[in-house]
Amino acid sequence: MQKLENCLNKAFSILEDHEQYNCISCITKPLETSLYKNDSKNRHVTEQKVLILLGKKSKANQSLGNRSDESLENGLAFQFVAGIQTREYIVGEGSNQENGNLGEKSLGRRVLVYIEKVDSCNSSKISGSQKAGNVRLLLLGYFDYLVEKYMGFGSLEVYTFSKSQPEYLFASSKLNPNKRLLSSTLLVSWWRKTMDLMIAYIYNSRSELDFKASKICANLWIPNTDPNTCKWVNQQQVVYNKSILDGENEGKEQTVTFSWKFGFPFDGNELASGCIPCFPDDPITRQLAKKESAGWSVNHLSEMLSITEECGSGHQTGFFYLTIPLPPSAANDNIEETLHGRKLVSNEDMKNVEMILFDRSVDFSTEELAIKSSLNLVEKLKPYVNDYQFVSVDCSSSIQKVLEKMKNVQNKRKNQDENDKAGSDNGPRTNILSGMLIKRKKK
């Protein structure tokens, strides 16, 4: 059974920079919690909080090259460059109070993962030749780990909402010139493409997934957006299986496909408080916390979200729901093995970690301050985290082939879009977002 560090190492194997990476993770012990405001189904839920910070050692720039203090080691400077914070929920139906515990049989249970925060602060400008950014690769490795950890459960469901903010995990990084800030519209596009890649990656790297029988469900709802203007709605996304990328089946067109649906993955007439999970710091949770929401249907909740400050006019927020069916697996009746040897902390410890991250002394506004802050954080976080290192080595991995395939598909679509546009509109073009997200209307 692969551990988190193995999955991350595999994801970063695509990079050719041979740089040294250091990853720390903070994971809480599973604790009972509630996930639905009106839980008529008597679900039993356990929660684990997860924080992963990725740092790397790279050649210091000239301004730091003459430093002799502890911030440099053999001319290399260490800095945190990416991080994600998530919550993993195991949901058991019915009154069996053992149904949500890690050590019980996994049959009939499902896993929900809430991607709460994602942040980056690059040590230098990202090269145009780099195949994928650090945050995206970190998410790929983590998603691969989730499939490994929860193999044998009924399904793996991933939820997040895109809200453009300048910083989530690295204090003052919004001032760092190396940080790439995305607008709300570009952030929606980034998340959708990232989830496309997440699906393609696991279906190409894990032969145990029954790709012929599996049905991937992908839903994206953007308030105040006409689905007819979104080109990606119901468009078939190709997921290449590993068997067609190498060996005797090279070049065969047997594929797995899925398509993004516009809207929530819930019945519009169903009681919202009984079917939609309530995650921390989430626009949906804030609406369902109101007294008057007790009788709201899913459709009515959608209407109310559309006029909120977070999702209303001038803001584009995407709500992403992704469901991956997982096949039965006798090997994962007890997933505590996945955490064997891992340091698990309390919720109070996790709060301490969050306070350390945003202590006044932490500053990622410049490269020099980011290096200093990273080293200080490593020392302060030692009592709470698991620490492991790896070196990126390009080994022609499956992810590289997936990236190349997806890039070819995207380029073909882009060229087709441009040809269609040229034939129907000789006027000047305005690229609102990207050709993958918005369908240009023909005059």
C-alpha positions in Angstrom: 0.0 0.0 0.0 1.5 3.3 -1.1 1.9 6.1 1.3 1.4 9.8 0.7 5.1 10.4 0.0 5.2 7.7 -2.6 2.2 9.1 -4.5 3.7 12.6 -4.4 7.0 11.4 -5.6 5.3 9.6 -8.5 3.4 12.8 -9.5 6.5 14.9 -9.4 8.5 12.4 -11.5 7.5 14.3 -14.6 9.7 17.3 -13.8 13.1 17.3 -15.3 14.7 19.8 -12.9 16.1 17.1 -10.6 15.4 19.5 -7.7 15.2 18.4 -4.1 11.7 18.5 -2.6 10.7 18.4 1.0 7.1 17.7 1.9 5.5 18.0 5.4 2.0 16.8 6.2 -0.2 17.4 9.3 -3.1 14.9 9.7 -5.6 14.8 12.6 -7.0 11.8 14.2 -10.4 10.7 12.9 -13.2 12.3 15.0 -17.0 12.2 14.8 -18.7 15.2 13.3 -21.9 16.3 11.6 -22.0 17.1 7.9 -25.7 17.8 7.2 -27.9 20.4 8.8 -31.0 18.2 8.6 -29.8 14.6 8.8 -33.0 12.6 8.6 -31.0 9.6 7.3 -29.1 9.4 10.6 -25.7 9.4 8.9 -22.5 8.7 10.9 -19.6 10.9 9.8 -15.9 11.0 10.8 -13.5 13.7 9.8 -9.8 14.0 9.3 -8.1 17.3 8.6 -5.1 17.3 6.3 -2.5 20.0 5.6 0.3 19.4 3.1 3.1 21.9 2.4 5.6 21.4 -0.4 9.0 23.0 -0.3 12.0 22.7 -2.6 15.7 23.5 -2.6 16.8 25.3 -5.7 19.7 27.5 -6.7 19.6 30.8 -5.0 19.5 33.9 -7.2 22.6 36.2 -7.4 21.4 38.5 -4.6 21.4 35.7 -2.1 24.4 33.8 -3.5 26.9 35.4 -1.1 25.0 34.7 2.0 26.7 32.4 4.5 23.9 32.0 7.1 21.7 29.0 7.6 19.3 30.0 4.8 21.7 28.5 2.2 23.1 25.0 2.0 25.6 24.2 -0.7 24.3 27.2 -2.7 20.7 25.9 -2.4 17.9 27.8 -0.8 14.9 26.1 0.7 11.4 27.6 0.3 7.8 26.4 0.6 6.3 26.8 -2.8 2.8 25.1 -2.6 0.3 23.9 -0.1 -3.2 22.4 0.2 -5.6 22.0 3.1 -8.4 19.5 3.0 -10.9 17.6 5.1 -11.6 13.9 4.5 -15.0 12.6 5.6 -16.2 9.0 5.8 -20.0 8.9 5.6 -22.0 5.8 6.8 -25.7 5.5 6.3 -28.2 4.3 8.9 -28.0 3.9 12.7 -25.0 1.6 12.9 -22.7 3.8 14.9 -19.7 1.8 13.9 -20.4 2.5 10.2 -18.1 5.5 10.0 -15.1 4.2 11.8 -11.8 3.5 10.0 -11.5 0.0 11.2 -14.9 -1.3 10.0 -15.8 -2.8 6.7 -15.9 -0.3 3.9 -18.7 -1.7 1.9 -21.7 0.7 1.6 -19.8 3.7 2.8 -18.6 6.7 0.8 -15.8 9.2 1.2 -16.2 13.0 0.8 -13.1 15.2 0.4 -13.4 18.9 0.8 -10.5 20.9 -0.8 -10.6 23.8 1.6 -7.5 25.8 0.7 -4.9 25.8 -2.1 -2.0 28.2 -2.3 1.4 28.7 -4.0 4.4 31.0 -3.7 7.0 30.1 -6.4 10.6 30.7 -5.7 11.0 32.0 -9.2 8.9 32.7 -12.3 7.5 29.4 -13.7 9.2 28.4 -16.9 7.0 28.1 -19.9 8.6 24.7 -20.5 7.4 23.3 -17.2 4.7 20.7 -17.9 2.7 21.4 -14.8 2.8 23.8 -11.8 3.7 22.7 -8.3 0.1 23.1 -6.9 -1.4 21.0 -9.7 1.2 18.2 -9.2 0.6 18.4 -5.5 -3.1 17.9 -6.1 -2.5 15.0 -8.5 -0.3 13.2 -6.0 -2.8 13.8 -3.2 -5.7 12.6 -5.3 -3.8 9.4 -6.2 -3.2 8.9 -2.5 -6.9 9.2 -1.8 -7.8 6.5 -4.3 -5.2 4.3 -2.7 -6.3 5.0 0.8 -10.0 4.5 0.2 -10.0 1.8 -2.4 -12.9 -0.5 -1.6 -15.3 2.2 -0.5 -18.4 2.8 -2.6 -17.1 6.1 -4.1 -14.7 9.0 -3.7 -16.4 12.4 -3.9 -14.4 15.6 -4.2 -15.8 19.0 -3.6 -14.4 22.5 -3.8 -15.5 26.0 -4.7 -13.3 28.5 -6.5 -13.0 31.8 -4.8 -10.2 34.1 -6.0 -8.2 35.3 -3.0 -4.6 36.6 -3.1 -3.4 34.2 -0.3 -4.6 31.3 1.7 -1.7 29.6 3.4 1.4 31.7 2.8 1.2 35.0 4.7 1.9 38.2 2.6 2.6 36.1 -0.5 0.2 38.3 -2.4 3.0 40.9 -2.5 5.5 38.4 -4.0 6.2 39.3 -7.7 6.8 35.6 -8.4 3.2 34.7 -7.4 0.7 34.3 -10.2 -2.7 35.6 -9.2 -5.8 34.4 -11.1 -9.0 36.3 -11.6 -12.2 34.5 -10.6 -13.0 33.5 -14.2 -9.6 32.1 -14.8 -9.6 30.3 -11.5 -12.8 28.4 -12.5 -11.1 27.4 -15.7 -8.0 26.3 -13.8 -9.9 24.1 -11.4 -11.9 22.4 -14.2 -8.8 21.6 -16.2 -7.0 20.4 -13.0 -9.9 18.0 -12.3 -9.8 16.8 -15.9 -6.2 15.9 -15.4 -6.8 14.3 -11.9 -9.3 11.9 -13.5 -7.0 11.1 -16.5 -4.0 10.6 -14.2 -5.6 8.0 -11.8 -7.3 6.1 -14.7 -3.9 5.8 -16.4 -1.8 5.0 -13.4 -4.1 2.5 -11.6 -4.9 -0.7 -13.4 -7.2 -1.8 -10.6 -9.8 0.7 -11.5 -12.6 -0.9 -13.6 -12.5 1.8 -16.3 -15.1 0.1 -18.5 -17.8 -0.1 -15.8 -17.0 3.1 -13.9 -19.2 6.1 -14.4 -17.6 9.4 -13.5 -19.9 12.1 -12.4 -18.6 15.7 -12.8 -20.8 18.7 -11.9 -20.0 22.4 -12.0 -22.4 25.1 -11.1 -21.5 28.8 -11.7 -24.2 31.2 -10.4 -25.6 33.8 -12.8 -24.2 32.0 -15.8 -26.2 30.7 -18.7 -25.1 27.1 -19.4 -25.7 27.6 -23.1 -22.7 30.0 -23.1 -20.4 27.3 -21.6 -18.8 25.2 -24.2 -17.6 22.6 -21.8 -21.2 21.6 -20.8 -21.9 18.0 -21.9 -18.7 18.0 -24.0 -17.1 14.5 -23.9 -13.7 14.6 -22.0 -11.4 11.7 -23.1 -9.7 9.7 -20.3 -6.9 7.6 -21.8 -6.4 4.2 -20.1 -2.9 3.0 -19.5 -3.4 -0.1 -21.7 -3.6 2.1 -24.8 -0.6 4.2 -24.0 2.0 1.5 -24.2 2.5 -2.2 -25.1 0.5 -4.1 -27.6 -2.5 -1.8 -27.5 -0.5 1.4 -28.3 -2.6 3.7 -30.5 -5.9 1.9 -30.0 -8.9 4.2 -29.4 -10.6 2.4 -26.6 -11.3 5.2 -24.1 -13.2 6.2 -21.1 -15.1 9.4 -21.4 -17.1 11.7 -19.1 -18.7 15.0 -19.4 -19.2 18.0 -17.1 -22.8 18.7 -16.2 -24.0 22.2 -15.3 -25.6 22.5 -11.9 -25.7 20.7 -8.6 -25.6 16.9 -8.5 -28.8 16.9 -6.4 -32.5 16.8 -7.2 -33.7 20.4 -7.5 -36.8 19.7 -5.5 -35.1 17.9 -2.6 -34.7 19.6 0.8 -31.3 21.3 0.5 -30.4 21.0 4.2 -30.9 17.2 4.0 -28.8 16.4 0.9 -26.1 19.0 0.6 -23.1 18.7 2.9 -22.1 21.7 5.0 -18.4 22.4 4.9 -16.6 25.0 6.9 -16.1 28.5 5.3 -18.4 27.7 2.4 -21.0 29.9 0.8 -23.6 27.1 0.8 -23.1 26.5 4.6 -23.5 30.2 5.3 -26.9 30.2 3.5 -28.1 27.0 5.1 -27.2 28.4 8.6 -30.0 31.0 8.2 -33.2 30.1 10.1 -35.4 30.8 7.0 -33.5 28.1 5.0 -35.1 25.2 6.9 -37.6 24.6 4.1 -35.5 25.6 1.1 -35.2 23.2 -1.9 -32.0 22.8 -3.8 -33.4 25.1 -6.5 -34.4 27.8 -4.0 -30.9 27.6 -2.5 -29.4 28.2 -5.9 -31.5 31.3 -6.4 -30.4 32.6 -3.0 -26.8 32.0 -3.7 -27.0 33.9 -6.9 -27.7 37.1 -5.1 -25.1 36.8 -2.4 -22.1 39.1 -2.3 -19.8 36.1 -2.8 -21.6 34.8 -5.9 -23.5 37.7 -7.2 -22.9 40.3 -9.9 -19.2 40.9 -10.5 -18.0 37.6 -9.0 -17.7 34.3 -10.7 -17.6 31.4 -8.2 -17.6 27.8 -9.4 -18.9 24.9 -7.2 -17.2 21.6 -8.3 -18.5 18.1 -7.4 -16.6 15.1 -8.7 -17.5 11.5 -8.0 -15.2 8.5 -8.8 -16.7 5.1 -8.2 -14.2 2.8 -6.5 -14.2 -1.0 -7.0 -14.5 -3.5 -4.1 -11.2 -4.3 -2.5 -10.7 -6.8 0.4 -7.3 -5.3 1.0 -8.7 -2.1 2.4 -11.1 -3.3 5.0 -8.9 -1.5 7.5 -7.5 1.7 6.0 -5.6 2.5 9.2 -2.8 0.6 7.5 -2.4 3.5 5.1 -1.6 5.7 8.1 0.7 3.2 9.7 3.7 5.1 11.1 2.1 8.5 10.5 2.0 11.1 13.2 -1.7 11.9 13.9 -2.5 15.1 15.9 -5.5 16.5 17.6 -7.8 19.2 16.3 -6.2 21.6 18.8 -2.8 20.8 17.4 -4.1 21.6 13.9 -5.3 25.0 15.2 -1.8 25.6 16.6 -0.3 24.8 13.2 -2.7 27.3 11.5 -1.7 30.0 14.0 2.0 29.3 13.3 1.4 29.7 9.5 0.0 33.1 10.0 2.2 34.3 12.8 3.3 38.0 12.4 6.9 36.8 11.8 5.9 34.8 8.7 6.4 36.8 5.5 6.5 35.5 1.9 6.4 38.9 0.2 10.0 38.5 -1.2 12.3 35.6 -2.0 14.7 36.4 0.9 11.9 36.7 3.4 10.1 33.6 2.0 13.3 31.6 2.5 13.8 32.8 6.0 10.1 32.2 6.9 10.2 28.7 5.4 13.2 27.7 7.6 11.5 29.1 10.7 8.3 27.3 9.9 10.1 24.0 9.5 11.4 24.3 13.0 8.2 25.4 14.6 6.1 22.8 12.8 8.3 19.8 13.7 6.2 18.6 16.7 3.1 18.3 14.6 4.1 17.1 11.1 5.4 14.1 9.1 8.5 15.0 7.1 9.8 13.4 3.9 12.0 14.2 1.0 12.3 13.2 -2.6 14.1 14.3 -5.8 12.2 14.8 -9.0 13.5 12.5 -11.8 11.9 12.4 -15.2 11.2 8.7 -15.8 8.8 8.9 -18.7 6.0 8.3 -16.3 2.3 7.8 -17.1 1.5 11.3 -16.1 3.8 12.7 -18.8 2.0 10.7 -21.4 -1.4 11.9 -20.1 -0.3 15.5 -20.1 0.9 15.2 -23.7 -2.3 13.5 -24.8 -4.5 16.1 -23.1 -2.4 18.9 -24.6 -2.9 17.5 -28.1 -6.6 17.3 -27.6 -6.8 20.8 -26.2 -4.7 22.2 -29.2 -7.0 20.4 -31.7 -10.1 22.0 -30.0 -8.4 25.4 -29.9 -7.5 25.2 -33.6 -11.1 24.1 -34.5 -12.5 27.0 -32.4 -10.3 29.4 -34.3 -11.2 28.0 -37.7 -14.9 28.1 -36.8 -14.6 31.7 -35.6 -12.7 32.8 -38.7 -15.3 31.4 -40.9 -18.2 33.1 -39.2 -16.9 36.3 -37.9 -14.3 38.4 -39.6 -14.3 41.1 -36.9 -11.8 41.4 -34.1 -11.8 38.6 -31.5 -12.0 39.2 -27.7 -10.8 36.3 -25.6 -12.9 36.6 -22.5 -11.4 33.5 -20.8 -10.1 30.6 -22.7 -11.4 28.7 -25.7 -12.0 25.7 -23.4 -14.4 27.5 -21.1 -16.6 30.0 -23.1 -18.4 29.3 -26.4 -18.1 32.3 -28.7 -21.5 33.2 -30.2 -21.7 33.4 -33.9 -23.2 36.5 -35.4 
